[in-house]
Amino acid sequence: MTEDTRSVQNHGWRVTFAGLGINLALGVLYSWSIISGAIKDAGWGWSPDQRTLPYSVACLVFCIVMIPAGRMQDKLSPRLVASIGGLLVGIGMIVASMTQSVAGYVIGFGVLAGSGIGFGYASATPPAVKWFPKAKTGLIAGLVVSGFGLASVYAAPLSRWLAAEFGLKIMMMSLGIGFLVVVIILAQLLVSPPKEFKPEEPASNNGDAEKVVHKEDFLPSEMLKTWQFYIIWFMYACGAGAGLMVISAAKGIIKNAGSGDVMILGSAMGVGVAAVMALAIGNGGGRVLAGFLSDKLGRNLTLFLFFVLQAITIFVLSVASAEGSKLAIAPVLILVSMFVGANYGSNLALFPSITKDFFGLKNFGMNYGLVFTAWGIGGFILAQFAAKVYAGKIVESWGGSYNFAFYTSIILLVTAGIMTFIVKPPKHVQ
């Protein structure tokens, strides 16, 4: 390490925990189930489809905004982009608090807050990983994004309490003001290292990250010309999509499993609450664990292990959710929920890391924004597929069960797992 590099103070851990805090605030997305329930109880006359529309729009906008937000983070600064994110989330929630119309919530929560989440999320991870050597990329990425996964542990209970005590309007306005202030304050702690800064590498490292020695920086247009991008995109869509499919149907799965005589340790509703909490803890913890393991075992091997574990978990869930299944007991359902969350969360730590390893840091923000579209598209397609299978709209005889959707996702996960043995870092064509 040069003398100039030694003179630069390393702000890595400060930036990491600021990013984690920002993602904890952006997890307001997970409070939608409480908001939707409060809208129903308020008697606003919204149909079930209308109550899901603001959330669906928010997820879509979040996914799309990640691309320009990543570009802005690369070219301008993470501090500015995250501040814009906090401002948009806050304004969006406040706008929604002032209306009872579907259009108002779509604009406020869906478009404005969804955009803010995209800006904030895009600017939290890149500056953090730049302060650390490649041997810690997975761990740092996992820590930063764990905040988003853990957010539902506090966001849902807080939203429920505010709605019960003060009403939906005050709840939305309070969360909007709170998140605006918190995200903008934490955004001021985000800073990328100067160009001359080179983090000190450990003496040795056995992970795949050490083997990626060339560390070429790819422009987004160059990345899109590599076959590796499309393999990574497909794997991400399979892993995240399978997780989001189960999460979107979790309430119905638990309800169906609890309809038999074998449910123990309380009602299906009580088990459902415990399962949701377990899923949130698994979601956050899985991101940190996957990132840490990928630094030690390598990205590809860790991806393979989590794809296999995810396939096994979904198979167990298909058995447990069958009518009269002896596995439909509270401890199994709660444990499976935790594994579903951990497997899903692992994708959110591993794919930023592999994007950095394969395509470099210089354009990491926009490059990962393009890769991240797999999260939105994969989740949307598989969640809709599961819903249509259960409704019998694909094949009538499959109706009333998620099993065909489960088995389809298992095939996709096995395919993605095989691809981990094929994909390797690209090199510029000379």
ZIHU-V315601 format. One record per run of one state. SS is the DSSP state (A for helix, B for strand, O for the rest). FROM is the first residue (numbers start at 1). LEN is the number of residues. If there is no record, write none. Layout:
BEGIN
SS;FROM;LEN / SS;FROM;LEN
END
This chain:
BEGIN
O;1;2 / A;3;4 / O;7;5 / A;12;31 / O;43;5 / A;48;28 / O;76;2 / A;78;20 / O;98;4 / A;102;29 / O;131;3 / A;134;33 / O;167;1 / A;168;20 / O;188;20 / A;208;4 / O;212;8 / A;220;4 / O;224;3 / A;227;31 / O;258;10 / A;268;30 / O;298;1 / A;299;22 / O;321;9 / A;330;30 / O;360;4 / A;364;27 / O;391;5 / A;396;3 / O;399;4 / A;403;17 / O;420;11
END
